[in-house]
Amino acid sequence: RETEEWKALKNERGEELPRRAGVSSFGIGGVNAHVIIEEYIPKAADENIPSITPEHPGIFVLSAKNEARLKEQAQQLAAALDKETYRDVNLTHIAYTLQAGRDAMEERLGIISGSIEDLQQKLEDFAAGKNNVEDVFRGRIDKGTLQMLTEDEEIQEAVEKWMERGKYAKLLELWVKGLDVDWTKLYGENLPKRISLPTYPFAKDRYWISDHIEKSDSSKANKAASRLGAAVLHPLMHQNTSNLSEQRFSSIYTGEEFFLADHVVIGQRILPGVAHLELARAAVEQAAELQDVPCTMKLKNAVWVRPIVVEDKPQQVHIRLLPEENGEISYEIYGNPDTAGEQSIVYSQGSAVLNPAENLPVVDLQSLREQCQESHFSVNEVYDTYQMIGFEYGPAYRGVEKIYTAEHFVLARLSLHPSALDTLSQYKMHPGLMDSALQASSILTGAGDNQLTLPFAVQELEVFGACSSEMWVYARYSQDSKATDKVQKRDIDMLDENGNVCVR
């Protein structure tokens, strides 16, 4: 009949119990309902939340609409952390609040830190305009890069692995460029609390109504929206970055992609040479708008100049195309220099020629089989030999299933590993199958002597169709080459089950 304090009951140890009540409701027709409710008691301790320490640092992120607001936000947070309120607060709650409790805007700042004092110092250094501060990452969203990072599934998979392994620097390098990160995956089921922290430092500008109000140009907004970029074009070629000076495509490789993670040479993740050829093919096809045009493509005089190595940080790779007077299209795969002012780093180069589509050339596969006997080299021996000279092939590059030899040629059956089958449709020349074809051709010089030969150039390669998951390789010496030559030339055909040539 009157209000009173709802006092909590206590147990036998004198500890307060949650307030509980039963609520009944009776309908006039006899229907009734009853519900039990209980007071929510937040956990008093953070025993299940890991603490951020100098030995186990955390990630602190800030963002704003422009650089001036970002610097003021850094100053504001640094000043707030000086207060007694935050001295006993678990730093994990501060990090999580900044990650999950704030919108990620255009201008971004990421900091790796393990203490309040260190965090304050880094915030103050940034606000003061200091550059190259250790574990401080600064960037701005680029709409094209943002689209590319968001839609690349392999980059998203790499992000989760970086979180698991504590590779926060690699994570922040992409976050400040626009990568969307689900920060909750850092914590598992026991999420930290959101706490009170300084909010966005809005500019104190005043905008009075004037007699003349300019109308906004809606067409500009529509044009900006149309420039948001398309999906990733190809696993090896992510985005069209052409400008007035050149036709160009660009990609960002993290090292977690199967074509890098499964191709390790002397401890380094290296993009295989055959992937350069598929990148060149895809770039020419995209630039010439050949997706629905029946034709064949011939790559000529392809030379690998320098390997593409992806180590601790993502690697950006470009390919530029240039039409030649003779009708060919030259290409150059290159990277940005480490130091400003230096020339681009050239990885490989060659040219392409487009021809009208013709009937697929066919090889009598049955006749070849009849001339062969099963090789005395087992598949395992071949891969053991490659391992001895430094090649650590993952499943995607162990495609040689059976080897047959004849007097003047080698015939091998290839099968793409099940772990890479879902990538098959994305390529015409799948890197795993193409590299396996080169592996099989090495049997021409004999395996087991630790002297397997490696290709450094392709004089001519013609693409007639896409590879399937099961292929045959027909490898032999070119007419003007033999086994005793210091530099050997080989002719290699990749055939489907019916003997149709897909790549020659």
Secondary structure, DSSP 8 states (H G I E B T S, - for coil): ---------B-TTS-B---EEEEEEE-TTS-EEEEEEE-----S--TTS----SSS-EEEEEEESSHHHHHHHHHHHHHHTTSGGGTTS-HHHHHHHHHHSS---SEEEEEEESSHHHHHHHHHHHHTT--S-TTEEEEE--HHHHHHHHH-HHHHHHHHHHHHHT-HHHHHHHHTTT----GGGGTTTS--------------------S------HHHHHHHHHTS--S--BTTB-EE---SS-EEEEEEE-S-SHHHHTEEETTEEE--HHHHHHHHHHHHHHHTT-TTS-EEEEEEEEEE-S--EE-SS-EEEEEEEEE-TTS-EEEEEEE--SSTTS--EEEEEEEEEEEE-----B--HHHHHHH-EE-SS-HHHHHHHHHHTTEEE-GGG--EEEEEE-SSEEEEEEE--GGGGGGGGG-SS-HHHHHHHHHHHGGGG-SSSS------EEEEEEE-S---SEEEEEEEE-TT--TT-SS--EEEEEE-TT-BEEE-
